[in-house]
Amino acid sequence: MNHIILTQRTPAEIAENISRTCRLRRKEHGFSQAELGQRAGVSLGTLKRFETKHEISLKSLIKLAIALDCEDDFDSLFAKKHYRSILEIIDEQNT
């Protein structure tokens, strides 16, 4: 039986949050959009679209993260393991 989680964010909300955070990191570094785009090897148009429409390719997002010294943040993506039963937890502890 599938349950809808009412607190779950939409893909659009997640994308907006990521672009907002990236913009904040850019400003913390004191970079203009053009400067960050140049440092990352991403076109100014791509960066502007990301900051306004929250659309970007994964490769360009990674380039921006590297230029902002945030690439390690990707290490936690999908890192959280979900267990289906208590037995899975017990089995993992016993190995």
C-alpha positions as CSV (number, residue, x, y, z in Angstrom):
1,M,0.0,0.0,0.0
2,N,1.5,3.3,-1.0
3,H,1.1,6.3,1.3
4,I,1.5,9.9,0.2
5,I,3.8,11.8,2.5
6,L,2.4,15.3,2.8
7,T,5.6,16.8,3.9
8,Q,7.5,15.6,0.8
9,R,8.9,18.4,-1.3
10,T,8.3,18.5,-5.1
11,P,11.1,18.3,-7.6
12,A,10.5,22.0,-8.4
13,E,10.9,23.0,-4.7
14,I,14.1,21.0,-4.4
15,A,15.6,22.5,-7.5
16,E,14.7,26.0,-6.3
17,N,16.3,25.3,-3.0
18,I,19.5,24.0,-4.7
19,S,19.7,27.1,-7.0
20,R,19.1,29.5,-4.1
21,T,21.8,27.8,-2.0
22,C,24.2,27.9,-5.0
23,R,23.5,31.6,-5.4
24,L,24.2,32.2,-1.7
25,R,27.6,30.4,-2.0
26,R,28.4,32.4,-5.1
27,K,27.8,35.7,-3.2
28,E,29.7,34.5,-0.2
29,H,32.7,34.0,-2.5
30,G,32.1,37.5,-3.9
31,F,31.7,36.2,-7.5
32,S,29.5,37.8,-10.1
33,Q,27.5,35.4,-12.2
34,A,29.9,36.0,-15.1
35,E,32.9,35.3,-12.9
36,L,31.5,32.1,-11.5
37,G,30.5,30.9,-14.9
38,Q,34.0,31.5,-16.2
39,R,35.6,29.8,-13.2
40,A,33.3,26.8,-13.6
41,G,33.4,26.6,-17.4
42,V,29.7,27.1,-17.5
43,S,28.1,29.7,-19.8
44,L,26.6,32.9,-18.3
45,G,23.2,31.9,-19.8
46,T,23.3,28.6,-18.1
47,L,24.1,30.1,-14.7
48,K,21.4,32.8,-15.2
49,R,18.8,30.1,-16.1
50,F,19.8,28.1,-13.1
51,E,19.4,31.0,-10.7
52,T,16.1,32.2,-12.2
53,K,14.4,29.1,-13.6
54,H,16.2,26.5,-11.4
55,E,17.1,24.4,-14.5
56,I,20.6,23.0,-15.1
57,S,22.3,19.8,-16.3
58,L,24.0,17.6,-13.7
59,K,27.4,18.1,-15.3
60,S,27.0,21.9,-15.1
61,L,25.8,21.7,-11.5
62,I,28.9,19.6,-10.6
63,K,31.2,22.2,-12.3
64,L,29.6,25.0,-10.3
65,A,30.0,23.0,-7.1
66,I,33.7,22.4,-7.8
67,A,34.2,26.2,-8.5
68,L,32.5,27.0,-5.2
69,D,34.5,24.3,-3.3
70,C,31.3,22.4,-2.5
71,E,31.9,19.2,-4.5
72,D,32.1,17.1,-1.4
73,D,28.4,17.9,-0.7
74,F,27.5,15.4,-3.5
75,D,29.0,12.6,-1.3
76,S,25.9,12.7,0.9
77,L,23.5,12.4,-2.0
78,F,21.7,9.0,-1.8
79,A,23.9,8.1,1.2
80,K,21.1,7.5,3.6
81,K,20.2,3.8,3.7
82,H,16.6,2.8,4.2
83,Y,15.7,-0.4,5.9
84,R,12.6,-2.4,5.2
85,S,12.6,-4.3,8.4
86,I,14.3,-4.6,11.8
87,L,15.9,-7.9,10.5
88,E,17.9,-6.0,7.9
89,I,19.3,-3.8,10.7
90,I,20.2,-6.8,12.8
91,D,21.8,-8.6,9.9
92,E,23.9,-5.6,9.0
93,Q,25.1,-5.3,12.6
94,N,26.1,-9.0,12.7
95,T,28.2,-8.8,9.6
